[in-house]
Amino acid sequence: MKKDDKQFSRRDLFKGAAHVGLASVLIPLSPASASSPYHKEHPQTRSVIEFPDLNASAVIYMPSVIYTVEGVETNIYFDNVVFSNLPNELLAIDVVCGKGRQYDKFWRITPQPGDEGISSFRIDVSFAGQLIASKTSELIITSKSKGSGKSLKVLCIGDSTTAGGNYISIINTDFQPLNSPSMTFLGTRGTGPTKHEGRGGWKFSQYAGDGGQSTYQFSMSGIDEAPGSASVYTDGKSEFTISEINITGGKGYVAGRRSKGTESPASNGTLTKISGVGAAAIPYSNSVMTAANPFWNLKTQRLDFKKYLADHAYTMTKDDLITVHLGINDVFLENSPAKLASIKDDFNKMVAEFRSVVPQINIGLCITIPPSISQDAFAVSYASGQTLKGYMENYKQLVDFLLVNYDTTQMRASRIYCIGFNYSIDRTNNFHKTTMKANARSSQMVETWGNGVHPDNSGYYQMGDALYGFIKSLI
C-alpha cells in the first residue's frame, strides 16, 4: 500500500498490524514531538501519522540464487522473506525481473521452453516513496531435458519435516519418470525409493554428535508382517519403540529405542507387540546397540561417514548430493549469538566429515522453512508454550545467520549451496487446517490453522519442487 502523500491514518496502520497478527506497532517519536508530553501534535494523539515518525525499516532474507526448472512452478512469498517494523501491507514491494509475474502476496514463475538461462531478480521495498531495502539475486532457469541420461545419489538429512519423506516422495512421483536425471535417494529411514535420514525433533548438534539415546538393532528373518514405525514391542523386560525398519523379503532388521525399562535385550529372543502394526510375535537372532545418530561410531565415539556408507553398502561420489534441513528445533524456544555459533560449528563438523570420505561432494543447506502464518496454529500445537511472534524472532535470526555465513560466492565455489525452502512454501494455504467450535456456546464451526511448523502435503510438495529445481541446476 503506497502512500504518496507520506501520511498514514492511525486506522490504516493498526488495521494493517491486526491483519498480520501483531498486537501493537511501535511508533518511534520524532525528536520534535518527543520533546514534550504536552506538544500539541504528539503522534499518540493526532489522527494522521507522518512518515518520519514511523522510522520504517526492512530486511530481505532471500538467497542469492533462485533455482527453477522448466514446467515447475516456483513461488516467492513476500511474507516469508520481507520483514519490517511495519506490516507488509503498508509497504510497496516491487519485483524487478524480466520473467515471471508479481501478484499481491507473491511472485510466481512457471518457466516455459526457451526460458532457460540466468536472469537478474531484484526485490525493492519502499515506504512512502522511499526505498528502505533491496536484494538482488540470480534467477537460474534450467531446461526440462537438462541431465537426461545422467544420475546422482541424494542423501537428505533433517528433522520431522524430512522424517515423513514427503518432499522426497513427490520428486520420485512427479520428476523421477523424466529420468533427467535419474535420482537414487539414500538413507536408513523411509520406505521404497523414498529413503532419507529424517528424525523428528532433531537438531544440528545431534547429527554432529552421538545423537543422544542409543537404539537397539534386532536382526530377524522369516517375517511375514514387519513392525511399523512407532510400534511398541517388548522382550519381557523392557519396551522398545520402533524407529527404523529395514526388512526385505521377510529378512533384515528393525531398530528401536528403549522407551520403558532399564535392561538391555538378550542377544537373541522374541519381541512381542504391545501396540501399533506388525506381527504379534517376532523372533530375533541377534541384537546390538547402535548409535541414535546413523553417522556416529559407538566404538570410536566420533562421526564416521565411511562406516555409514559401508554398513549400508552405499557409494557416493563428488557429483552426488547431501542436503541438510534443520534449525526449527535448534531455535524454537530461544536464540542467541552463542546458539548460532554452535549451529555453525556443528554444520561445519558434519561437512568436514562427509568430505573427508567423499572430497568435494555437493552440500545443499536448505534454508529453514518458516512457520504457519497464524498464531492459531501455535495455540493448537503448543497451547501457551510458544507464540508465532516469539518463534519468528528466533527464526529470522537463524535465517539471517545461515545466509550471511553460507550464501556466498566463496561457498558456492566450494560446492556448498543454499536451497530456498524458506521462500517457496505457502504459509497461508499449504499448512495444516482444522475446524473447531467458535466457542462453547456456539454451534458454528470455524476453520483455522492446525499446526505451527509442519506444512500439509501440498507444502511439502513445494519443498520438493525447490529441491528438484536445485538438483537440475547441479547436473
Buried (B, 14 or more C-beta within 10 A) or exposed (E): EEBEEBEBEBEBBBEBBBEBBBEEBEBEBBEEBEEEEEBEEBBEEBEEBBBBBBBBEBBBBBBBBBBBBBBBEBBBBBBBBBBBBBBBBBBBBBBEBEBBEBEEBBBBBBBEEEBBEEBEBBBBBBBBEEEBBBBBBEBBBBBBEBBEEEEBBBBBBBBBBBBBBBBBBBBBEBBBEBEBBBBBBBBBBBEEBBBBBBBBEBBBBBBBBBBBEBBBBBBBEEBEEBBEBEBBBBBEBBBBBBBBBBBEEEEBBBBBBBBEBEEBBEEEBBBBBBEBEBBEEBBBEEBBEBBBBBBBBBEEEEBBBBBBBEEEEBEBEEBBBBBBBBBBBBBBEEBEEEBBEBBBEBBBBBBEBBBEBBEEBBBBBBBBBBBBBBBBBBBBBBEEEBBBEBBBEBBBBBBBBBBEBBBBEEBBEEBBBBBBBBBBBBBEEBBBBEEEEEEEEEEEEEEBBBBBBBBBBBBBBBBBBBBBBBBBBBB
